[in-house]
Amino acid sequence: MIVDMMQPMGEAARRAAAALAMSYNDERNRALRAAAAVIRNQSDAILAANAKDMQLGEERSLSAAMLDRLMLDADRIEGMAAGIETVAELHDPIGRILAEWDRPNGLVIQRVSVPLGVIGIIYESRPNVTADAAALCLKSGNASILRGGSESYHSSRAIYACLRAGLTEAEIDADAVQMVPTTDRAAVGYMLSSMSKWIDVVVPRGGKSLIKRVQDEARVPVIGHLEGICHVYLHEAADANMARDIVLNAKMRRTGICGAAETILVDQAAAARLLPVVAEALLNAGCEIRGDDAVCAAISNSVVATEDDWSTEYLDAIVSIRVVSGIGEAIEHIARYGSGHTECIVTDESNAAERFFRDVDSAIVLQNASTQFADGGEFGMGAEIGIATGRVHARGPVGADQLTSYKYVVRGSGQVRP
C-alpha cells in the first residue's frame, strides 16, 4: 500500500533533516562533490537508463518538446555534474544574519536564516531536476523527497543512486535525499494530503495540470511554478538586428523550456522596420508564426492567431505575434495573457525600459536580453528547482537561498518586560 511506502520515507526524511540542520557547510559540500564525481563515473549507466525512457516516450508518442526535455547526452550529464559542483561553491545559505538591530532597552535582535526542513519536490519529464533539486536542498540543509514523472523514471532513478552514493561517501545520512519508488499517481496524492507531519513545503515543477493539482490538494505550503507564457516586446526604439537575434534565441534556442518566448509584441511605430526581419529569421529557423491581422497582412507565411494562442505555452517551434499601439498596450497584453514568468523589452530608450520594469508584474523582467536567461544557473545560483511565479516566500529562480526560512535570535542582559 502507498501508506506503507510513504510513511517510513517521511519519518526518515524528518530524522535526516534534523541532522542536516546541525551539519557544517563543508560536510554538505563534500557530499555534493562526491555525488558529482559519481555521476561522471556512472555516465554510461545513466545514458542506458535514459535510452529506456526515450524508447518508452517514443512509444507513448511524446511531443518533440517533451522528448527534448527528457533526453540526456554526455554534455547534459556533464552539465548536471558541473551544476552540482557550482552549488557546492556557493556561500553557505544557513546561519546568515539577514538583519540586525538594537532596541532602546538593550536587546540585540538578529534575523538568521535556517533550513525549511523537508521539501517534497514533484516534477515531470526533465531528469536533470533530480540532480538540481537534491543538490539545492542539500546545500540549504533540507532533506528532500523527490517524485519524478513516469516519463523519466529510469533516468531519475539512475541519477538518484549517484546522489545517495555521494551522501554515503561523505558520511551524511543517505535518507537526506529520497525518491518515491513508484509511478503510481496515488503516491502524489498521499504526499500532498497525508504527509504534512513530515513535509514542510512542496515544490511542483511541470505543466499546468500538475501545478493545479498540487495547489488544489496540498495541505502544506506550495512554492508554485506555473507555465511560462513569456513575452518579448519590440519597442519602437529597438535595434533591428538586436531584435532579430534576441527573438530567435528566446524562441528557438530550446523551445521546450519554460523560459522560451511564446508571444512577440511588435510596436506599431516600428512594425514595418522590425517585423519582416524578425519573421524571416523565425521562418528560416522552422518556426510557425500565428499572427493578428496586421502580422498576417505583412507576413505571407503566417497563419491567423486565435484568442487561445495569446495564452498558450507552445513548448514547440510555434510563436504568436501581435502588433500593439505602444508600450501601454504591450503591458496590458502581458497583464491579461501572461503567466507572471519572464518578459523582455528590446529598446535603446532607457525611459521605456524603466516603465516596463515598473509596470510589468512578472517574476523576471529583462531589457535587451533573451528570455532564455530565466535560469538559476545563469543567475549565478548554480541551479534551480524552478521559476516561482507566485508572490509568497520565493519568486523567480528558486535556488539554495530561496529554500530557507529564518528565526529571530534575541540577546539580552537581564531585561524583563514591564
C-alpha positions as CSV (number, residue, x, y, z in Angstrom):
1,M,0.0,0.0,0.0
2,I,1.0,3.6,-0.6
3,V,0.9,4.4,3.1
4,D,3.3,1.6,3.9
5,M,5.8,3.0,1.4
6,M,5.4,6.7,2.1
7,Q,5.2,6.9,5.9
8,P,8.6,5.4,6.5
9,M,10.1,7.8,3.9
10,G,8.6,10.8,5.8
11,E,9.9,9.6,9.1
12,A,13.4,9.0,7.7
13,A,13.3,12.4,6.0
14,R,12.5,14.2,9.2
15,R,15.3,12.4,11.0
16,A,17.7,13.3,8.2
17,A,16.6,16.9,8.2
18,A,17.3,17.3,11.9
19,A,20.8,16.1,11.4
20,L,21.3,18.3,8.3
21,A,20.2,21.4,10.2
22,M,23.2,20.8,12.5
23,S,25.7,19.9,9.8
24,Y,28.5,22.1,8.6
25,N,28.7,23.7,5.1
26,D,32.0,21.8,4.4
27,E,30.2,18.5,5.2
28,R,27.4,19.2,2.8
29,N,29.8,20.4,0.1
30,R,31.8,17.2,0.4
31,A,28.7,15.2,-0.3
32,L,27.8,17.4,-3.3
33,R,31.3,17.0,-4.8
34,A,31.2,13.2,-4.2
35,A,27.8,13.0,-5.9
36,A,29.1,14.9,-8.9
37,A,32.0,12.5,-9.2
38,V,29.8,9.5,-9.1
39,I,27.5,11.0,-11.8
40,R,30.5,11.4,-14.1
41,N,31.7,7.8,-13.3
42,Q,28.2,6.4,-13.9
43,S,27.6,8.3,-17.1
44,D,27.1,5.1,-19.2
45,A,24.6,3.7,-16.7
46,I,22.7,7.0,-16.7
47,L,22.6,7.0,-20.5
48,A,21.4,3.4,-20.7
49,A,18.6,4.2,-18.3
50,N,17.7,7.3,-20.3
51,A,17.6,5.2,-23.5
52,K,14.9,3.1,-21.9
53,D,12.9,6.3,-21.1
54,M,13.4,7.7,-24.6
55,Q,12.2,4.5,-26.2
56,L,9.1,4.4,-23.9
57,G,8.5,8.1,-24.6
58,E,8.5,7.5,-28.4
59,E,6.2,4.6,-28.0
60,R,3.8,6.9,-26.0
61,S,4.1,9.5,-28.8
62,L,5.5,12.2,-26.6
63,S,5.9,15.5,-28.4
64,A,9.3,16.6,-29.7
65,A,9.5,19.2,-26.9
66,M,8.8,16.6,-24.3
67,L,11.4,14.2,-25.7
68,D,13.9,17.1,-25.8
69,R,13.3,17.7,-22.1
70,L,13.7,14.0,-21.4
71,M,16.8,13.4,-23.5
72,L,20.2,13.1,-21.8
73,D,23.6,13.0,-23.6
74,A,27.2,13.3,-22.4
75,D,27.1,17.1,-22.4
76,R,23.9,17.2,-20.3
77,I,25.3,14.7,-17.8
78,E,28.4,16.8,-17.5
79,G,26.2,19.8,-17.1
80,M,24.5,18.1,-14.2
81,A,27.7,17.2,-12.5
82,A,29.2,20.7,-13.1
83,G,26.0,22.2,-11.7
84,I,26.2,20.3,-8.5
85,E,29.8,21.4,-8.1
86,T,28.8,25.0,-8.7
87,V,26.2,24.7,-6.0
88,A,28.9,23.4,-3.6
89,E,30.9,26.6,-4.4
90,L,28.1,28.9,-3.3
91,H,28.1,30.6,0.0
92,D,26.5,28.8,3.0
93,P,22.8,29.8,2.9
94,I,22.4,28.7,6.5
95,G,23.2,30.9,9.5
96,R,23.3,34.1,7.5
97,I,22.4,37.2,9.5
98,L,19.7,38.7,7.3
99,A,19.1,41.7,9.5
100,E,20.3,43.0,12.9
101,W,19.2,45.9,15.1
102,D,19.3,47.1,18.7
103,R,16.3,48.1,20.8
104,P,16.3,51.0,23.3
105,N,16.1,48.5,26.2
106,G,19.4,47.0,25.2
107,L,18.1,43.9,23.4
108,V,20.0,42.9,20.3
109,I,17.9,41.2,17.7
110,Q,19.0,39.3,14.6
111,R,17.1,37.6,11.9
112,V,19.0,34.4,10.9
113,S,18.5,32.0,8.0
114,V,17.5,28.4,8.8
115,P,16.5,25.4,6.6
116,L,12.9,24.9,5.7
117,G,13.1,21.2,6.9
118,V,11.7,18.6,4.5
119,I,10.9,19.6,0.9
120,G,8.7,17.5,-1.3
121,I,9.5,18.0,-5.0
122,I,7.1,16.8,-7.6
123,Y,8.2,17.2,-11.2
124,E,7.7,15.8,-14.7
125,S,9.9,14.8,-17.6
126,R,13.2,16.5,-17.1
127,P,15.6,14.0,-15.3
128,N,18.2,16.7,-14.5
129,V,15.7,18.2,-12.0
130,T,16.6,15.2,-9.8
131,A,20.2,16.4,-9.5
132,D,19.4,20.1,-9.3
133,A,16.7,19.8,-6.7
134,A,18.5,17.4,-4.5
135,A,21.7,19.5,-4.7
136,L,20.0,22.7,-3.7
137,C,18.1,21.1,-0.9
138,L,21.2,19.5,0.5
139,K,23.2,22.8,0.2
140,S,20.5,24.6,2.1
141,G,20.3,21.9,4.8
142,N,17.0,20.5,3.8
143,A,16.0,16.8,3.3
144,S,14.2,16.1,0.1
145,I,11.6,13.6,-1.1
146,L,11.6,13.5,-4.9
147,R,8.8,12.3,-7.0
148,G,9.7,12.4,-10.7
149,G,7.5,11.8,-13.6
150,S,6.8,8.4,-15.1
151,E,8.4,9.6,-18.4
152,S,11.8,9.9,-16.7
153,Y,11.6,7.2,-14.2
154,H,14.6,5.1,-15.2
155,S,16.8,8.1,-15.8
156,S,15.9,9.7,-12.5
157,R,16.5,6.5,-10.5
158,A,20.0,6.2,-12.0
159,I,20.8,9.8,-11.0
160,Y,19.3,9.3,-7.6
161,A,21.6,6.3,-7.0
162,C,24.6,8.6,-7.6
163,L,23.3,11.2,-5.2
164,R,22.8,8.6,-2.5
165,A,26.3,7.2,-3.1
166,G,27.7,10.7,-2.7
167,L,25.9,11.2,0.6
168,T,27.2,7.9,1.9
169,E,30.8,8.7,0.9
170,A,30.6,12.0,2.8
171,E,29.1,10.1,5.8
172,I,25.8,12.0,5.7
173,D,22.5,10.1,6.2
174,A,21.6,9.0,2.7
175,D,17.9,9.5,3.6
176,A,18.6,13.2,3.3
177,V,17.6,12.5,-0.4
178,Q,14.8,10.0,-1.1
179,M,12.9,9.2,-4.2
180,V,9.4,7.8,-4.3
181,P,9.9,4.3,-5.9
182,T,6.7,4.1,-7.9
183,T,5.0,5.8,-10.8
184,D,1.6,5.3,-9.2
185,R,-0.1,8.7,-9.1
186,A,-1.6,7.8,-5.8
187,A,1.8,8.5,-4.3
188,V,1.5,12.1,-5.3
189,G,-1.9,12.4,-3.7
190,Y,-0.6,10.9,-0.5
191,M,2.4,13.3,-0.5
192,L,0.0,16.3,-0.8
193,S,-2.7,15.2,1.5
194,S,-1.3,13.0,4.2
195,M,2.4,13.9,4.8
196,S,2.0,17.3,6.5
197,K,3.6,15.8,9.6
198,W,6.8,15.3,7.7
199,I,6.8,17.6,4.6
200,D,7.2,21.3,5.3
201,V,6.8,22.6,1.8
202,V,6.1,21.2,-1.7
203,V,7.7,22.5,-4.9
204,P,5.9,21.4,-8.1
205,R,7.6,21.6,-11.5
206,G,5.8,20.7,-14.6
207,G,2.7,21.5,-16.7
208,K,-0.4,23.4,-15.8
209,S,-2.4,20.3,-14.8
210,L,0.3,19.2,-12.3
211,I,0.6,22.6,-10.8
212,K,-3.2,22.9,-10.4
213,R,-3.4,19.5,-8.8
214,V,-0.7,20.4,-6.3
215,Q,-2.2,23.8,-5.5
216,D,-5.7,22.2,-5.1
217,E,-4.7,19.2,-3.0
218,A,-1.7,20.3,-0.9
219,R,-2.1,20.6,2.8
220,V,1.4,22.2,3.2
221,P,2.7,25.5,1.7
222,V,3.5,25.4,-2.1
223,I,6.2,27.2,-3.9
224,G,4.4,27.4,-7.2
225,H,6.0,27.2,-10.7
226,L,3.3,28.0,-13.3
227,E,3.6,27.7,-17.0
228,G,6.0,30.0,-18.9
229,I,4.0,32.2,-21.2
230,C,6.9,34.6,-21.8
231,H,6.8,37.7,-24.0
232,V,9.3,39.7,-26.0
233,Y,8.2,43.3,-26.7
234,L,9.9,45.1,-29.6
235,H,9.7,48.7,-28.7
236,E,9.8,51.4,-31.4
237,A,13.4,52.2,-30.3
238,A,14.6,48.6,-30.8
239,D,17.6,47.9,-32.9
240,A,16.5,45.6,-35.8
241,N,19.5,43.3,-35.6
242,M,19.3,43.0,-31.9
243,A,15.6,42.4,-32.0
244,R,16.1,39.6,-34.6
245,D,18.8,37.9,-32.6
246,I,17.0,38.1,-29.2
247,V,13.7,36.9,-30.6
248,L,15.4,34.0,-32.5
249,N,17.2,32.9,-29.3
250,A,14.3,33.5,-27.0
251,K,12.0,31.3,-29.1
252,M,14.2,28.7,-30.8
253,R,17.3,28.0,-28.7
254,R,15.3,25.4,-26.8
255,T,11.6,25.5,-27.4
256,G,10.7,23.1,-24.6
257,I,11.8,25.1,-21.6
258,C,9.7,27.4,-19.5
259,G,11.8,30.4,-20.4
260,A,11.2,30.1,-24.1
261,A,9.3,33.1,-25.6
262,E,5.8,32.3,-26.7
263,T,4.5,35.7,-27.8
264,I,6.2,38.5,-29.6
265,L,4.7,42.0,-29.4
266,V,5.8,44.5,-32.0
267,D,5.3,48.2,-31.6
268,Q,3.2,49.6,-34.4
269,A,5.5,52.6,-34.9
270,A,8.3,50.2,-35.9
271,A,6.4,47.2,-37.3
272,A,7.4,48.0,-40.9
273,R,11.0,48.1,-39.9
274,L,11.2,45.2,-37.4
275,L,8.5,42.7,-38.3
276,P,10.0,41.5,-41.7
277,V,13.5,41.0,-40.3
278,V,12.2,39.1,-37.2
279,A,9.7,37.0,-39.1
280,E,12.2,36.0,-41.8
281,A,14.6,34.7,-39.1
282,L,11.9,32.7,-37.4
283,L,10.6,31.2,-40.6
284,N,14.1,30.3,-41.7
285,A,14.6,28.5,-38.4
286,G,11.5,26.4,-38.9
287,C,9.1,28.3,-36.6
288,E,5.4,28.6,-37.3
289,I,4.0,32.1,-36.9
290,R,0.5,32.8,-35.8
291,G,-0.3,36.4,-36.1
292,D,-3.0,39.0,-35.8
293,D,-4.5,40.7,-38.8
294,A,-1.6,43.2,-39.2
295,V,1.0,40.4,-39.0
296,C,-0.8,38.2,-41.4
297,A,-1.1,41.1,-43.9
298,A,2.7,41.7,-43.7
299,I,3.9,38.1,-43.4
300,S,2.6,35.8,-46.2
301,N,3.7,32.6,-44.5
302,S,1.9,33.3,-41.2
303,V,-1.5,31.9,-40.1
304,V,-4.3,33.7,-38.2
305,A,-3.9,33.5,-34.4
306,T,-7.0,32.6,-32.3
307,E,-7.8,34.1,-28.9
308,D,-6.4,30.9,-27.3
309,D,-3.0,31.5,-28.9
310,W,-2.2,34.5,-26.7
311,S,-2.5,32.3,-23.6
312,T,-0.8,29.2,-24.9
313,E,2.5,27.8,-23.8
314,Y,3.5,26.0,-27.0
315,L,6.8,24.5,-25.9
316,D,7.3,24.0,-29.6
317,A,8.5,25.8,-32.7
318,I,5.4,28.0,-32.8
319,V,5.1,31.6,-31.8
320,S,2.2,34.1,-31.7
321,I,3.0,37.7,-32.9
322,R,0.8,40.8,-32.3
323,V,1.2,44.4,-33.3
324,V,0.5,46.8,-30.4
325,S,-0.1,50.5,-30.5
326,G,2.7,51.2,-28.0
327,I,4.2,50.3,-24.7
328,G,1.0,50.7,-22.8
329,E,-0.9,48.2,-24.9
330,A,2.1,45.8,-24.6
331,I,2.0,46.0,-20.8
332,E,-1.8,45.5,-20.9
333,H,-1.4,42.4,-23.1
334,I,1.2,40.9,-20.8
335,A,-1.0,41.5,-17.8
336,R,-4.0,39.9,-19.4
337,Y,-2.4,36.8,-21.0
338,G,0.9,36.3,-19.2
339,S,1.7,33.8,-16.5
340,G,4.0,36.0,-14.4
341,H,7.1,34.2,-15.5
342,T,9.5,36.2,-17.7
343,E,9.1,39.2,-20.0
344,C,11.6,41.2,-22.2
345,I,11.6,44.6,-23.7
346,V,14.0,45.3,-26.6
347,T,14.7,49.0,-26.7
348,D,17.5,51.6,-26.7
349,E,15.4,54.0,-24.8
350,S,16.0,53.9,-21.0
351,N,12.7,55.6,-20.0
352,A,10.8,52.9,-21.9
353,A,12.8,50.2,-20.2
354,E,12.2,51.7,-16.7
355,R,8.5,51.9,-17.4
356,F,8.5,48.3,-18.5
357,F,10.4,47.2,-15.3
358,R,8.0,49.2,-13.1
359,D,4.7,48.2,-14.7
360,V,5.2,44.6,-15.7
361,D,4.3,42.3,-12.8
362,S,6.3,39.2,-13.6
363,A,9.0,37.3,-11.7
364,I,11.7,38.3,-14.2
365,V,11.8,41.3,-16.5
366,L,14.7,41.9,-18.9
367,Q,15.9,44.6,-21.2
368,N,17.8,43.6,-24.4
369,A,18.4,40.0,-23.4
370,S,16.8,36.7,-24.3
371,T,14.1,35.3,-22.0
372,Q,16.1,32.0,-22.0
373,F,18.4,33.7,-19.4
374,A,15.5,32.9,-17.0
375,D,17.5,30.2,-15.3
376,G,19.1,29.8,-11.8
377,G,22.4,28.8,-13.3
378,E,22.5,31.9,-15.5
379,F,21.7,34.0,-12.4
380,G,24.7,32.6,-10.6
381,M,22.7,30.3,-8.3
382,G,24.3,27.1,-9.6
383,A,21.0,25.5,-10.4
384,E,17.3,26.0,-9.7
385,I,14.3,23.9,-8.7
386,G,12.1,26.1,-10.8
387,I,10.9,29.6,-11.5
388,A,8.4,30.6,-8.9
389,T,5.6,32.7,-10.4
390,G,3.7,33.3,-7.1
391,R,4.4,36.1,-4.7
392,V,4.7,34.3,-1.4
393,H,8.1,33.3,0.0
394,A,10.1,32.9,-3.2
395,R,9.8,34.5,-6.6
396,G,11.8,33.9,-9.8
397,P,14.6,31.2,-9.8
398,V,14.4,29.1,-6.7
399,G,18.0,28.4,-5.6
400,A,19.6,27.5,-2.2
401,D,18.9,30.8,-0.6
402,Q,15.2,30.6,-1.5
403,L,15.0,27.2,0.3
404,T,15.5,28.8,3.7
405,S,13.3,30.4,6.3
406,Y,14.5,32.4,9.3
407,K,14.3,32.6,13.0
408,Y,14.9,35.5,15.4
409,V,17.9,35.4,17.8
410,V,17.5,37.9,20.7
411,R,20.4,38.6,23.0
412,G,19.6,40.4,26.3
413,S,21.4,41.3,29.6
414,G,18.6,40.6,32.1
415,Q,15.8,42.6,30.6
416,V,12.2,41.9,31.8
417,R,9.1,43.3,30.2
418,P,7.2,45.9,32.3
